[in-house]
Amino acid sequence: MAAARPRPQVMRLTEAAAERIKAVMEKADRPIAAVRVGVKNGGCAGMSYYMEYAEKIDPLDEVIEDKGLRILIDPKAVLFLLGTEMDYKVEKLSEQFIFNNPNQTAACGCGESVQLEPASEASWRGQSHNDGCATRAVSSMAD
């Protein structure tokens, strides 16, 4: 019997992203179990990232434990987010979560939406087909 392949971690957080998520979760107006990340159809490039509070863990969610946080990945988004690094950038006029995603092939000019292709085996083994474009997230999480 063949040995099972190890499951790759879908997404990783930078220290900056982890600190920002912790700060936002502490200010939540209700108890939350985690933050859920996914992608949805929309925008001029075809898809956009989303983040939301999760009051409970859905049995189909992919659960990521990173930097002391629990992040849930929408099961429909796993192949689109595989290999992604989530960062948080503070610039002079903006603050935003950034997704460095090896599965992203294009983005609209404003950075609100992206074009994604499902991950291939090569991409989750670290042999990405592109340089991992970065775009900001449209987040429904409030301060």
DSSP file with accessible surface (Angstrom, degrees, kcal/mol):
  #  RESIDUE AA STRUCTURE BP1 BP2  ACC     N-H-->O    O-->H-N    N-H-->O    O-->H-N    TCO  KAPPA ALPHA  PHI   PSI    X-CA   Y-CA   Z-CA
    1    1 A M              0   0  239      0, 0.0     2,-0.1     0, 0.0     0, 0.0   0.000 360.0 360.0 360.0 132.2    0.0    0.0    0.0
    2    2 A A        -     0   0   91      1,-0.1     2,-0.1     3,-0.0     3,-0.1  -0.424 360.0-107.7 -72.6 145.7    1.4    3.4   -1.0
    3    3 A A        -     0   0   96     -2,-0.1     2,-0.1     1,-0.1    -1,-0.1  -0.456  39.1-104.2 -71.7 143.5    2.1    6.0    1.7
    4    4 A A        -     0   0   98     -2,-0.1    -1,-0.1     1,-0.1     3,-0.1  -0.431  35.5-113.7 -68.1 140.7   -0.3    8.9    1.8
    5    5 A R        -     0   0  147     -2,-0.1    -1,-0.1     1,-0.1     2,-0.1  -0.519  35.8-105.2 -71.2 142.8    1.0   12.1    0.4
    6    6 A P        -     0   0  103      0, 0.0    -1,-0.1     0, 0.0     0, 0.0  -0.430  33.7-118.0 -67.1 143.3    1.5   14.9    3.0
    7    7 A R        -     0   0  179     -2,-0.1     2,-0.1    -3,-0.1     3,-0.0  -0.708  27.4-130.0 -82.0 127.1   -1.2   17.6    2.8
    8    8 A P        -     0   0   42      0, 0.0     2,-0.4     0, 0.0     3,-0.1  -0.441  26.1-104.1 -73.1 149.5    0.3   21.0    2.0
    9    9 A Q        -     0   0   63      1,-0.2    74,-0.6   115,-0.1     3,-0.1  -0.648  27.8-145.6 -72.2 127.3   -0.7   23.9    4.2
   10   10 A V  S    S+     0   0    2     -2,-0.4    73,-1.4     1,-0.2    74,-1.2   0.923  72.6   4.5 -63.3 -45.2   -3.2   26.0    2.1
   11   11 A M  E     -a   84   0A   2     72,-0.2     2,-0.3    71,-0.2    74,-0.2  -0.989  59.7-154.6-145.6 149.1   -2.1   29.4    3.4
   12   12 A R  E     -a   85   0A 132     72,-2.4    74,-3.2    -2,-0.3     2,-0.4  -0.906  14.2-138.6-122.1 154.0    0.5   31.0    5.6
   13   13 A L  E     -a   86   0A   5     -2,-0.3    74,-0.2    72,-0.2     2,-0.1  -0.866  10.2-135.6-109.6 143.2    0.4   34.2    7.6
   14   14 A T     >  -     0   0   23     72,-2.3     4,-2.5    -2,-0.4     5,-0.2  -0.468  34.8-105.5 -80.7 167.0    3.2   36.8    7.9
   15   15 A E  H  > S+     0   0  117      1,-0.2     4,-2.6     2,-0.2     5,-0.2   0.907 122.3  53.9 -59.0 -41.3    3.7   38.2   11.4
   16   16 A A  H  > S+     0   0   45      1,-0.2     4,-2.1     2,-0.2    -1,-0.2   0.917 109.7  46.3 -62.1 -43.1    2.1   41.5   10.3
   17   17 A A  H  > S+     0   0    0     69,-0.3     4,-2.6     2,-0.2     5,-0.2   0.925 112.5  50.5 -65.6 -42.7   -1.1   39.7    9.1
   18   18 A A  H  X S+     0   0    0     -4,-2.5     4,-2.5     1,-0.2    -2,-0.2   0.928 110.7  48.6 -62.0 -44.6   -1.3   37.6   12.3
   19   19 A E  H  X S+     0   0  105     -4,-2.6     4,-2.2     1,-0.2    -1,-0.2   0.905 112.8  48.0 -63.0 -40.9   -0.9   40.6   14.6
   20   20 A R  H  X S+     0   0   45     -4,-2.1     4,-2.4    -5,-0.2    -2,-0.2   0.916 111.4  49.4 -68.1 -41.8   -3.6   42.5   12.6
   21   21 A I  H  X S+     0   0    0     -4,-2.6     4,-2.8     2,-0.2     5,-0.2   0.927 110.6  51.1 -62.9 -42.4   -6.0   39.6   12.7
   22   22 A K  H  X S+     0   0   65     -4,-2.5     4,-2.1    -5,-0.2    -2,-0.2   0.935 111.0  48.5 -59.1 -44.5   -5.5   39.2   16.5
   23   23 A A  H  X S+     0   0   31     -4,-2.2     4,-0.9     1,-0.2    -1,-0.2   0.913 113.3  46.5 -63.5 -42.2   -6.2   42.9   17.0
   24   24 A V  H >< S+     0   0    5     -4,-2.4     3,-0.6     1,-0.2     4,-0.3   0.913 111.0  52.0 -67.9 -40.8   -9.4   42.8   14.9
   25   25 A M  H >< S+     0   0   43     -4,-2.8     3,-1.3     1,-0.2    -1,-0.2   0.879 104.3  57.1 -64.3 -35.7  -10.6   39.6   16.6
   26   26 A E  H 3< S+     0   0  162     -4,-2.1    -1,-0.2     1,-0.3    -2,-0.2   0.797 107.5  49.0 -64.3 -27.4  -10.2   41.2   20.0
   27   27 A K  T << S+     0   0  129     -4,-0.9    -1,-0.3    -3,-0.6    -2,-0.2   0.392  81.5 130.2 -93.1   2.2  -12.5   44.0   19.0
   28   28 A A    <   -     0   0   24     -3,-1.3     4,-0.1    -4,-0.3    -3,-0.0  -0.264  58.4-138.5 -59.7 144.1  -15.3   41.7   17.6
   29   29 A D  S    S+     0   0  140      2,-0.1    -1,-0.1     0, 0.0    -4,-0.0   0.394  85.2  31.1 -85.9   2.6  -18.7   42.6   18.9
   30   30 A R  S    S-     0   0   94      0, 0.0     2,-0.1     0, 0.0    -2,-0.1  -0.975 100.6 -80.3-150.5 160.8  -19.6   38.9   19.4
   31   31 A P        -     0   0  121      0, 0.0     2,-0.4     0, 0.0    -2,-0.1  -0.444  50.0-171.4 -65.7 134.2  -17.7   35.6   20.2
   32   32 A I        -     0   0   33     -2,-0.1    23,-0.3    -7,-0.1     3,-0.1  -0.970  25.9-154.6-129.6 147.6  -16.0   34.2   17.1
   33   33 A A  S    S-     0   0   37     21,-2.7     2,-0.3    -2,-0.4    22,-0.2   0.798  71.7 -41.5 -86.6 -32.5  -14.2   31.0   16.6
   34   34 A A  E     -D   54   0B   0     20,-1.6    20,-2.7    22,-0.1     2,-0.4  -0.954  62.4 -82.0-173.0-176.6  -11.9   32.1   13.8
   35   35 A V  E     -De  53  71B   0     35,-1.1    37,-3.1    -2,-0.3     2,-0.4  -0.937  37.7-146.5-109.3 132.9  -11.6   34.2   10.6
   36   36 A R  E     -De  52  72B  34     16,-3.1    16,-2.0    -2,-0.4     2,-0.4  -0.871  12.4-166.3-101.7 135.2  -12.8   32.5    7.4
   37   37 A V  E     +De  51  73B   0     35,-3.0    37,-2.5    -2,-0.4     2,-0.3  -0.947  22.6 135.5-119.9 140.3  -11.0   33.3    4.1
   38   38 A G  E     -D   50   0B   0     12,-2.1    12,-2.5    -2,-0.4     2,-0.3  -0.902  43.4-106.8-160.5-171.9  -12.2   32.5    0.7
   39   39 A V  E     -D   49   0B  17     -2,-0.3     2,-0.3    10,-0.3    10,-0.2  -0.948  26.4-169.9-128.8 150.9  -12.8   33.7   -2.9
   40   40 A K  E     -D   48   0B 107      8,-2.5     8,-2.4    -2,-0.3     2,-0.2  -0.958  31.4 -97.2-137.3 157.7  -16.0   34.7   -4.6
   41   41 A N  E    S+D   47   0B 138     -2,-0.3     6,-0.3     6,-0.2     2,-0.2  -0.533  73.8  83.1 -72.6 139.0  -17.0   35.5   -8.2
   42   42 A G        +     0   0   32      4,-2.0     4,-0.3    -2,-0.2    72,-0.3  -0.772  40.3  73.7 149.2 168.8  -17.1   39.1   -9.0
   43   43 A G  S >  S-     0   0   60     -2,-0.2     3,-0.8     1,-0.2    -1,-0.2   0.030  88.5 -69.7  82.0 168.6  -15.2   42.2  -10.1
   44   44 A C  T 3  S+     0   0  109      1,-0.2    -1,-0.2     2,-0.1    63,-0.0   0.750 132.8  49.0 -71.9 -21.5  -13.7   43.0  -13.4
   45   45 A A  T 3  S-     0   0   25      2,-0.2    -1,-0.2    -3,-0.2    -2,-0.1   0.557 117.8-108.1 -94.3  -9.0  -11.0   40.3  -13.3
   46   46 A G  S <  S+     0   0   36     -3,-0.8    -4,-2.0    -4,-0.3     2,-0.3  -0.007  85.0  43.1 116.5 -32.0  -13.5   37.6  -12.2
   47   47 A M  E     -DF  41 114B  24     67,-1.6    67,-3.6    -6,-0.3     2,-0.3  -0.976  54.2-164.4-144.0 158.3  -12.9   36.8   -8.5
   48   48 A S  E     -D   40   0B  12     -8,-2.4    -8,-2.5    -2,-0.3     2,-0.2  -0.986  23.7-116.3-142.5 153.1  -12.1   38.6   -5.3
   49   49 A Y  E     -D   39   0B   2     -2,-0.3    89,-1.0    87,-0.3     2,-0.3  -0.546  31.8-169.2 -79.9 151.4  -10.8   37.5   -1.9
   50   50 A Y  E     -Dg  38 138B  30    -12,-2.5   -12,-2.1    -2,-0.2     2,-0.3  -0.983  11.9-165.7-140.4 155.8  -13.0   37.8    1.2
   51   51 A M  E     +Dg  37 139B   0     87,-0.5    89,-1.6    -2,-0.3     2,-0.3  -0.990  16.5 166.0-134.7 142.6  -12.6   37.6    4.9
   52   52 A E  E     -D   36   0B  68    -16,-2.0   -16,-3.1    -2,-0.3     2,-0.2  -0.986  40.5 -95.6-151.9 158.3  -15.3   37.2    7.5
   53   53 A Y  E     -D   35   0B  33     -2,-0.3     2,-0.5   -18,-0.2   -18,-0.2  -0.541  34.8-150.8 -70.0 141.4  -15.8   36.3   11.1
   54   54 A A  E     -D   34   0B   2    -20,-2.7   -21,-2.7    -2,-0.2   -20,-1.6  -0.975  13.2-170.6-117.4 118.3  -16.8   32.7   11.7
   55   55 A E  S    S+     0   0  124     -2,-0.5     2,-0.3   -23,-0.3    -1,-0.1   0.731  77.9  12.5 -77.6 -23.4  -18.9   32.0   14.7
   56   56 A K  S    S-     0   0  153    -24,-0.1     2,-0.6   -22,-0.1    -1,-0.2  -0.973  82.1-105.5-147.5 162.2  -18.4   28.2   14.3
   57   57 A I        -     0   0   68     -2,-0.3     6,-0.0    -3,-0.1   -21,-0.0  -0.799  32.0-138.0 -92.2 122.4  -16.2   25.9   12.3
   58   58 A D    >   -     0   0   64     -2,-0.6     3,-1.7     1,-0.1    -4,-0.0  -0.581  19.6-121.6 -75.2 141.4  -18.0   24.2    9.4
   59   59 A P  T 3  S+     0   0  123      0, 0.0    -1,-0.1     0, 0.0    -2,-0.0   0.772 112.8  49.5 -57.1 -24.7  -17.2   20.5    9.0
   60   60 A L  T 3  S+     0   0  129      2,-0.1     2,-0.0     0, 0.0    -3,-0.0   0.549  84.9 113.6 -92.8  -7.7  -15.9   21.1    5.5
   61   61 A D    <   -     0   0   18     -3,-1.7     2,-0.6    13,-0.1    13,-0.2  -0.351  69.9-126.0 -61.6 141.9  -13.7   24.1    6.3
   62   62 A E  E     -H   73   0B  39     11,-2.3    11,-2.8    -2,-0.0     2,-0.6  -0.824  28.5-145.0 -84.9 121.8  -10.0   23.6    5.9
   63   63 A V  E     -H   72   0B  62     -2,-0.6     2,-0.5     9,-0.2     9,-0.2  -0.833  15.8-169.9 -98.8 123.5   -8.5   24.6    9.3
   64   64 A I  E     -H   71   0B   8      7,-3.3     7,-3.0    -2,-0.6     2,-0.6  -0.946   7.2-163.6-112.0 129.1   -5.1   26.3    9.3
   65   65 A E  E     +H   70   0B 112     -2,-0.5     2,-0.3     5,-0.2     5,-0.2  -0.970  27.5 152.0-110.7 116.1   -3.2   26.9   12.6
   66   66 A D  E >   -H   69   0B  26      3,-2.2     3,-1.9    -2,-0.6    -2,-0.1  -0.974  61.8  -7.4-149.5 131.5   -0.5   29.5   12.1
   67   67 A K  T 3  S-     0   0   72     -2,-0.3     3,-0.1     1,-0.3    -1,-0.0   0.841 128.3 -52.9  55.2  37.4    1.2   32.0   14.4
   68   68 A G  T 3  S+     0   0   76      1,-0.3     2,-0.3     0, 0.0    -1,-0.3   0.580 116.7 109.1  79.3   8.7   -1.2   31.2   17.2
   69   69 A L  E <   - H   0  66B  13     -3,-1.9    -3,-2.2     2,-0.0     2,-0.6  -0.865  62.3-137.0-117.8 153.1   -4.3   31.8   15.1
   70   70 A R  E     - H   0  65B 103     -2,-0.3   -35,-1.1    -5,-0.2     2,-0.4  -0.947  24.4-175.7-107.0 120.3   -7.0   29.6   13.6
   71   71 A I  E     -eH  35  64B   0     -7,-3.0    -7,-3.3    -2,-0.6     2,-0.4  -0.957  12.4-148.9-115.7 133.6   -7.9   30.5   10.1
   72   72 A L  E     -eH  36  63B   0    -37,-3.1   -35,-3.0    -2,-0.4     2,-0.5  -0.869   5.2-152.4-103.4 136.4  -10.7   28.7    8.2
   73   73 A I  E     -eH  37  62B   0    -11,-2.8   -11,-2.3    -2,-0.4   -35,-0.2  -0.935  24.4-117.9-108.8 124.4  -10.5   28.3    4.5
   74   74 A D    >>  -     0   0   14    -37,-2.5     3,-2.2    -2,-0.5     4,-0.7  -0.383  24.8-129.1 -55.5 129.0  -13.8   28.1    2.6
   75   75 A P  G >4 S+     0   0   55      0, 0.0     3,-0.6     0, 0.0     4,-0.3   0.816 107.4  58.5 -58.5 -27.8  -13.7   24.6    1.0
   76   76 A K  G 34 S+     0   0  166      1,-0.2     4,-0.2     2,-0.1     3,-0.1   0.665 107.5  49.2 -73.0 -13.8  -14.6   26.0   -2.4
   77   77 A A  G X> S+     0   0    0     -3,-2.2     4,-1.8   -40,-0.2     3,-0.8   0.540  79.5  97.3-102.5  -7.5  -11.4   28.2   -2.2
   78   78 A V  H XX S+     0   0   31     -4,-0.7     4,-1.4    -3,-0.6     3,-0.5   0.906  86.4  44.9 -53.7 -51.2   -8.8   25.7   -1.3
   79   79 A L  H 34 S+     0   0   99     -4,-0.3    40,-2.5     1,-0.2    -1,-0.3   0.787 115.0  49.8 -67.1 -24.1   -7.4   25.0   -4.8
   80   80 A F  H <4 S+     0   0   45     -3,-0.8    23,-0.3    38,-0.2    -1,-0.2   0.732 117.3  39.4 -83.2 -23.4   -7.4   28.8   -5.5
   81   81 A L  H X< S+     0   0    0     -4,-1.8     3,-2.5    -3,-0.5    -2,-0.2   0.512  79.1 130.6-103.9  -6.6   -5.5   29.6   -2.3
   82   82 A L  T 3< S+     0   0   10     -4,-1.4   -72,-0.2     1,-0.3   -71,-0.2  -0.248  81.7  12.2 -54.7 122.3   -3.0   26.8   -2.1
   83   83 A G  T 3  S+     0   0   37    -73,-1.4    -1,-0.3   -74,-0.6   -72,-0.2   0.454  93.9 147.2  90.6   3.4    0.4   28.2   -1.5
   84   84 A T  E <   -a   11   0A   3     -3,-2.5   -72,-2.4   -74,-1.2     2,-0.5  -0.450  37.1-152.9 -78.1 142.1   -0.8   31.7   -0.6
   85   85 A E  E     -aB  12 100A  86     15,-2.3    15,-3.1   -74,-0.2     2,-0.5  -0.965  10.5-150.3-110.2 126.6    0.9   34.0    1.9
   86   86 A M  E     +aB  13  99A   0    -74,-3.2   -72,-2.3    -2,-0.5   -69,-0.3  -0.861  22.5 173.8 -99.2 126.7   -1.3   36.5    3.6
   87   87 A D  E     - B   0  98A  19     11,-3.3    11,-2.8    -2,-0.5     2,-0.4  -0.756  25.2-138.2-123.8 170.2    0.4   39.7    4.6
   88   88 A Y  E     - B   0  97A  27      9,-0.3     2,-0.4    -2,-0.2     9,-0.2  -0.990  19.9-166.9-134.3 123.8   -0.8   43.1    6.1
   89   89 A K  E     - B   0  96A  96      7,-2.8     7,-2.3    -2,-0.4     2,-0.5  -0.932  10.4-161.5-116.2 137.3    0.7   46.3    4.8
   90   90 A V  E     + B   0  95A  98     -2,-0.4     5,-0.2     5,-0.2     2,-0.2  -0.977  21.4 171.0-115.0 119.6    0.5   49.8    6.3
   91   91 A E        -     0   0  115      3,-3.5     3,-0.3    -2,-0.5    -2,-0.0  -0.675  50.0 -87.0-119.5 178.3    1.3   52.6    3.8
   92   92 A K  S    S+     0   0  205      1,-0.2     3,-0.1    -2,-0.2    -1,-0.0   0.884 123.9  16.9 -56.0 -42.8    1.0   56.3    4.0
   93   93 A L  S    S+     0   0  167      1,-0.1     2,-0.3    -3,-0.0    -1,-0.2   0.338 125.9  37.1-115.6   6.3   -2.7   56.4    2.8
   94   94 A S        -     0   0   42     -3,-0.3    -3,-3.5     2,-0.0     2,-0.4  -0.997  48.2-158.3-156.1 158.0   -3.9   52.9    3.3
   95   95 A E  E     +B   90   0A 115     -2,-0.3     2,-0.3    -5,-0.2    -5,-0.2  -0.992  33.4 152.3-133.7 134.2   -3.8   49.7    5.3
   96   96 A Q  E     -B   89   0A  36     -7,-2.3    -7,-2.8    -2,-0.4     2,-0.3  -0.997  46.0-107.4-161.8 153.4   -4.8   46.4    3.8
   97   97 A F  E     -B   88   0A  16     -2,-0.3    40,-1.8    40,-0.3     2,-0.4  -0.680  36.4-154.9 -79.6 139.9   -4.4   42.6    3.7
   98   98 A I  E     -BC  87 136A  19    -11,-2.8   -11,-3.3    -2,-0.3     2,-0.6  -0.970   5.8-152.7-120.1 133.7   -2.3   41.4    0.8
   99   99 A F  E     -BC  86 135A   0     36,-2.6    36,-1.1    -2,-0.4     2,-1.0  -0.927   1.6-162.9-108.4 111.9   -2.6   37.9   -0.7
  100  100 A N  E     +BC  85 134A  47    -15,-3.1   -15,-2.3    -2,-0.6    34,-0.2  -0.832  25.7 177.8 -91.7  98.4    0.7   36.8   -2.4
  101  101 A N  E >   - C   0 133A   0     32,-2.2     3,-1.6    -2,-1.0    32,-0.7  -0.920  33.9-160.6-117.8 117.9   -0.9   34.0   -4.4
  102  102 A P  T 3  S+     0   0   19      0, 0.0    27,-0.3     0, 0.0    30,-0.3   0.645  94.8  60.2 -68.9 -11.8    1.0   31.7   -6.8
  103  103 A N  T 3  S+     0   0    0    -23,-0.3    14,-2.3   -21,-0.1     2,-0.5   0.431  79.4 105.5 -94.0  -1.3   -2.3   30.8   -8.5
  104  104 A Q  E <   +I  116   0B   2     -3,-1.6    29,-0.6    12,-0.2    28,-0.3  -0.691  39.7 174.5 -83.6 127.3   -3.1   34.4   -9.4
  105  105 A T  E     -     0   0B  48     10,-2.8     2,-0.3    -2,-0.5    11,-0.2   0.628  64.0  -5.0-106.5 -19.2   -2.6   35.0  -13.2
  106  106 A A  E     -I  115   0B  37      9,-1.2     9,-3.1    27,-0.1    -1,-0.3  -0.980  54.9-156.3-164.2 165.9   -4.0   38.6  -13.4
  107  107 A A  E     -I  114   0B  47     -2,-0.3     7,-0.2     7,-0.3     2,-0.0  -0.983  29.8-103.7-146.3 155.2   -5.6   41.4  -11.4
  108  108 A C    >   -     0   0   19      5,-2.1     3,-1.1    -2,-0.3     7,-0.0  -0.322  44.0-100.8 -73.2 166.8   -7.7   44.4  -12.3
  109  109 A G  T 3  S+     0   0   91      1,-0.3    -1,-0.1     2,-0.1     0, 0.0   0.826 121.2  49.1 -60.4 -34.3   -6.0   47.8  -12.3
  110  110 A C  T 3  S-     0   0   83      1,-0.0    -1,-0.3     3,-0.0    -2,-0.0   0.612 106.5-124.4 -84.6 -11.3   -7.4   48.8   -8.9
  111  111 A G  S <  S+     0   0   15     -3,-1.1    25,-0.6     2,-0.2    -2,-0.1   0.547  78.7 115.8  83.8   6.5   -6.4   45.5   -7.2
  112  112 A E  S    S+     0   0   61     23,-0.1     2,-0.3     1,-0.1   -63,-0.3   0.783  75.8  31.0 -80.0 -28.1  -10.0   44.7   -6.0
  113  113 A S        -     0   0    3    -65,-0.1    -5,-2.1    24,-0.1     2,-0.3  -0.920  67.3-164.2-133.6 160.5  -10.4   41.6   -8.1
  114  114 A V  E     -FI  47 107B   0    -67,-3.6   -67,-1.6    -2,-0.3     2,-0.5  -0.889  22.7-124.2-137.3 163.8   -8.2   38.9   -9.5
  115  115 A Q  E     - I   0 106B 101     -9,-3.1   -10,-2.8    -2,-0.3    -9,-1.2  -0.971  37.0-175.8-111.1 125.0   -8.0   36.1  -12.0
  116  116 A L  E     - I   0 104B  15     -2,-0.5   -12,-0.2   -12,-0.2   -36,-0.1  -0.927  17.2-158.9-123.6 147.7   -7.1   32.8  -10.4
  117  117 A E        -     0   0  100    -14,-2.3     3,-0.1    -2,-0.4    -2,-0.0  -0.950  37.9 -98.5-117.9 143.7   -6.5   29.3  -11.7
  118  118 A P        -     0   0   75      0, 0.0   -38,-0.2     0, 0.0   -39,-0.1  -0.282  50.2 -96.3 -58.2 146.7   -6.8   26.2   -9.5
  119  119 A A        -     0   0   16    -40,-2.5     2,-0.2   -41,-0.1   -36,-0.1  -0.314  35.2-148.1 -65.2 145.2   -3.5   25.0   -8.1
  120  120 A S     >  -     0   0   57     -3,-0.1     4,-1.7     1,-0.1     3,-0.3  -0.627  32.9-100.7-102.2 169.9   -1.7   22.2   -9.8
  121  121 A E  H  > S+     0   0   90      1,-0.2     4,-1.3    -2,-0.2     6,-0.2   0.903 123.2  57.7 -59.5 -36.1    0.5   19.6   -8.1
  122  122 A A  H  4>S+     0   0   37      1,-0.2     5,-3.0     2,-0.2    -1,-0.2   0.898 103.7  52.2 -62.8 -37.6    3.6   21.6   -9.2
  123  123 A S  H >45S+     0   0    6     -3,-0.3     3,-1.4     1,-0.2     5,-0.3   0.906 109.1  47.3 -70.7 -38.0    2.4   24.8   -7.4
  124  124 A W  H 3<5S+     0   0   62     -4,-1.7    -1,-0.2     1,-0.3    -2,-0.2   0.727 107.0  58.5 -78.8 -11.3    1.8   23.1   -4.1
  125  125 A R  T 3<5S-     0   0  130     -4,-1.3    -1,-0.3    -5,-0.2    -2,-0.2   0.355 127.5-100.1 -90.8   5.3    5.2   21.5   -4.3
  126  126 A G  T < 5S+     0   0   67     -3,-1.4     2,-0.4    -5,-0.1    -3,-0.2   0.637  93.1 116.2  90.7  14.1    6.7   24.9   -4.6
  127  127 A Q      < -     0   0  128     -5,-3.0    -3,-0.1    -6,-0.2    -1,-0.1  -0.504  50.2-171.4-112.9  62.5    7.2   25.0   -8.3
  128  128 A S        -     0   0   47     -2,-0.4   -25,-0.1    -5,-0.3    -5,-0.1  -0.128  28.2-137.9 -58.9 149.3    4.8   27.8   -9.1
  129  129 A H  S    S+     0   0   96    -27,-0.3     2,-0.3     2,-0.0    -1,-0.1   0.494  86.9  19.0 -86.3  -4.4    3.9   28.7  -12.7
  130  130 A N  S    S-     0   0   39    -28,-0.2    -2,-0.1     3,-0.0   -25,-0.1  -0.884  92.2 -90.9-148.7-175.3    4.2   32.4  -12.0
  131  131 A D        -     0   0  173     -2,-0.3    -3,-0.0   -27,-0.1    -2,-0.0   0.399  67.5-102.0 -85.5   4.5    5.8   34.8   -9.5
  132  132 A G        -     0   0   20    -30,-0.3   -27,-0.1   -28,-0.3   -29,-0.1   0.964  38.0-134.0  74.6  80.9    2.7   35.0   -7.2
  133  133 A C  E     -C  101   0A  49    -32,-0.7   -32,-2.2   -29,-0.6     2,-0.4  -0.229  15.9-136.2 -61.6 156.3    0.9   38.2   -7.9
  134  134 A A  E     +C  100   0A  53    -34,-0.2     2,-0.3   -32,-0.1   -34,-0.2  -0.930  28.0 163.8-118.2 141.6   -0.2   40.3   -4.9
  135  135 A T  E     -C   99   0A   7    -36,-1.1   -36,-2.6    -2,-0.4     2,-0.2  -0.978  35.6-105.9-148.2 160.0   -3.5   42.0   -4.5
  136  136 A R  E     -C   98   0A  86    -25,-0.6   -87,-0.3    -2,-0.3     2,-0.3  -0.500  34.1-118.0 -88.1 159.0   -5.4   43.4   -1.6
  137  137 A A        -     0   0   12    -40,-1.8     2,-0.8    -2,-0.2   -40,-0.3  -0.682   8.6-132.5 -94.0 147.9   -8.4   41.8    0.0
  138  138 A V  E     -g   50   0B  54    -89,-1.0   -87,-0.5    -2,-0.3     2,-0.5  -0.895  38.3-165.1 -93.3 109.6  -11.9   43.1    0.1
  139  139 A S  E     -g   51   0B  47     -2,-0.8   -87,-0.1   -89,-0.2   -89,-0.1  -0.854  31.2-167.3-108.4 132.8  -12.6   42.5    3.8
  140  140 A S        +     0   0   86    -89,-1.6     2,-0.4    -2,-0.5   -88,-0.1   0.412  61.0 111.8 -90.3   1.8  -15.9   42.6    5.5
  141  141 A M        -     0   0   23    -90,-0.2     2,-0.3   -89,-0.1    -2,-0.1  -0.617  56.2-155.5 -78.2 129.5  -14.1   42.6    8.9
  142  142 A A              0   0   65     -2,-0.4  -115,-0.1  -118,-0.1    -2,-0.1  -0.688 360.0 360.0-103.8 156.9  -14.5   45.8   10.7
  143  143 A D              0   0  117     -2,-0.3  -119,-0.1  -115,-0.0    -1,-0.1  -0.522 360.0 360.0 -73.1 360.0  -12.4   47.5   13.3
